[in-house]
Amino acid sequence: MIDPVILKKQLHQACLDIVLQRIENAREALEAARDAANGETKSSAGDKYETGRAMMQQEQEKSHMQLMESTRLKNELLTISPEKKCEKAEPGSLVITNLGRFYISGGIGKLKVGQEEFFAISLAAPIGKALSGKRAGEEGSFQNRKFRIIQIA
């Protein structure tokens, strides 16, 4: 495995890239929904018009919620320093277990750095809760499976 600090920087940047893309996608979807709503004209079929407006409003709300969540996640990521040496499972730590490799940063999901797969998780996630505060060498369980922490960086 490469230097843990370099790896954490790569993982952190990958997380930021994903979140920034999510923000851009949500903004574009929100703008498209607004344009569609503004372009909708009253038709002779009043119910059809109202149904269309309601659907566009739902799309706007969905896109707005995605934008808010992605922005929150970006702000959360910006508080994490990938250079920080971690002794326990906490935000910014890289946790290597016998069940997988986890970067505790935010609920982003699977990441690939080089040929290795990692999971960017939040401490609020079930696996995050199981790992939280644990140190290298400690054991725990998740979904009735025992795990052992091999390394924390």
C-alpha positions as CSV (number, residue, x, y, z in Angstrom):
1,M,0.0,0.0,0.0
2,I,1.2,3.5,-0.8
3,D,2.0,6.1,1.9
4,P,-1.2,6.5,4.0
5,V,-1.1,10.3,3.8
6,I,-0.9,10.3,0.0
7,L,-3.6,7.7,-0.1
8,K,-5.9,9.7,2.2
9,K,-5.3,12.8,0.0
10,Q,-6.2,10.9,-3.1
11,L,-9.4,9.5,-1.4
12,H,-10.3,13.0,-0.1
13,Q,-9.9,14.5,-3.5
14,A,-12.0,11.7,-5.1
15,C,-14.7,12.4,-2.5
16,L,-14.7,16.1,-3.3
17,D,-14.8,15.5,-7.0
18,I,-17.8,13.2,-6.7
19,V,-19.6,15.7,-4.4
20,L,-18.8,18.7,-6.7
21,Q,-20.2,16.7,-9.7
22,R,-23.4,15.9,-7.7
23,I,-23.8,19.6,-6.9
24,E,-23.4,20.5,-10.6
25,N,-25.9,17.8,-11.6
26,A,-28.4,19.0,-9.0
27,R,-28.0,22.6,-10.2
28,E,-28.6,21.6,-13.8
29,A,-31.6,19.5,-12.9
30,L,-33.0,22.3,-10.8
31,E,-32.5,24.8,-13.6
32,A,-34.1,22.5,-16.2
33,A,-37.1,21.9,-13.9
34,R,-37.5,25.7,-13.5
35,D,-37.3,26.3,-17.2
36,A,-39.8,23.6,-17.9
37,A,-42.2,25.0,-15.3
38,N,-41.8,28.5,-16.7
39,G,-42.4,27.2,-20.2
40,E,-45.5,25.4,-19.3
41,T,-48.5,27.1,-20.8
42,K,-52.1,26.8,-19.7
43,S,-53.8,24.3,-22.0
44,S,-57.4,23.7,-22.7
45,A,-57.2,20.6,-20.6
46,G,-56.9,22.3,-17.1
47,D,-56.2,19.1,-15.2
48,K,-53.4,18.2,-17.5
49,Y,-51.8,21.6,-17.0
50,E,-52.1,21.3,-13.2
51,T,-50.7,17.8,-13.1
52,G,-47.8,18.9,-15.2
53,R,-47.1,21.9,-12.9
54,A,-47.3,19.6,-9.8
55,M,-44.8,17.2,-11.3
56,M,-42.4,20.0,-12.2
57,Q,-42.7,21.3,-8.7
58,Q,-41.9,17.9,-7.3
59,E,-38.8,17.7,-9.6
60,Q,-37.7,21.1,-8.4
61,E,-38.1,20.1,-4.8
62,K,-36.2,16.8,-5.4
63,S,-33.3,18.7,-7.1
64,H,-33.2,21.3,-4.4
65,M,-33.0,18.6,-1.7
66,Q,-30.1,16.9,-3.6
67,L,-28.3,20.2,-4.0
68,M,-28.7,20.9,-0.2
69,E,-27.5,17.5,0.8
70,S,-24.5,17.6,-1.6
71,T,-23.6,21.1,-0.4
72,R,-23.8,19.9,3.2
73,L,-21.5,16.9,2.4
74,K,-19.0,19.2,0.6
75,N,-18.9,21.5,3.7
76,E,-18.4,18.4,5.9
77,L,-15.5,17.2,3.7
78,L,-13.9,20.6,3.8
79,T,-13.6,20.3,7.6
80,I,-11.5,17.1,7.3
81,S,-7.7,17.3,7.0
82,P,-6.4,14.2,5.1
83,E,-2.9,15.0,6.5
84,K,-4.1,14.4,10.1
85,K,-2.6,11.2,11.6
86,C,-5.5,9.3,13.2
87,E,-5.1,6.8,16.1
88,K,-8.7,5.8,16.1
89,A,-11.7,5.6,13.7
90,E,-12.8,9.2,13.3
91,P,-13.5,11.7,10.5
92,G,-10.5,11.7,8.2
93,S,-9.2,8.3,9.2
94,L,-8.4,5.5,6.8
95,V,-9.5,2.3,8.5
96,I,-8.3,-1.0,7.1
97,T,-10.2,-4.1,8.4
98,N,-10.3,-7.7,7.4
99,L,-13.8,-6.9,5.8
100,G,-12.7,-3.8,3.8
101,R,-11.0,-0.5,3.5
102,F,-12.9,2.6,4.8
103,Y,-12.3,6.3,4.5
104,I,-14.4,8.0,7.2
105,S,-15.5,11.2,5.5
106,G,-19.1,11.1,4.4
107,G,-21.6,8.8,2.8
108,I,-20.2,8.8,-0.7
109,G,-19.8,5.1,-1.4
110,K,-17.3,3.0,-3.3
111,L,-14.1,4.7,-4.5
112,K,-11.2,3.2,-6.5
113,V,-7.7,4.4,-6.0
114,G,-5.2,2.6,-8.2
115,Q,-6.3,-1.0,-8.1
116,E,-7.7,-0.9,-4.6
117,E,-11.3,-0.3,-3.6
118,F,-12.4,1.8,-0.6
119,F,-15.6,2.9,0.8
120,A,-16.1,6.5,1.8
121,I,-18.5,6.3,4.8
122,S,-20.0,8.5,7.5
123,L,-19.8,7.7,11.2
124,A,-23.6,7.9,11.1
125,A,-23.8,4.8,8.8
126,P,-24.2,1.5,10.4
127,I,-20.6,0.4,9.6
128,G,-19.4,3.8,10.7
129,K,-21.0,3.3,14.1
130,A,-19.5,-0.1,14.4
131,L,-16.0,1.3,13.6
132,S,-16.3,4.6,15.6
133,G,-13.6,5.2,18.2
134,K,-12.0,1.8,17.6
135,R,-8.2,1.5,17.3
136,A,-5.9,-0.8,15.3
137,G,-6.0,-4.3,16.7
138,E,-9.5,-4.0,18.1
139,E,-12.4,-6.1,17.0
140,G,-16.1,-5.5,16.6
141,S,-19.1,-6.8,14.7
142,F,-21.3,-5.6,11.9
143,Q,-24.3,-7.4,10.5
144,N,-23.4,-10.5,12.6
145,R,-19.9,-10.6,11.1
146,K,-16.8,-10.1,13.2
147,F,-14.2,-7.7,12.0
148,R,-10.7,-6.8,13.1
149,I,-9.1,-3.5,12.5
150,I,-5.7,-4.0,10.9
151,Q,-4.5,-0.5,10.5
152,I,-5.7,3.1,11.0
153,A,-4.0,6.1,9.4
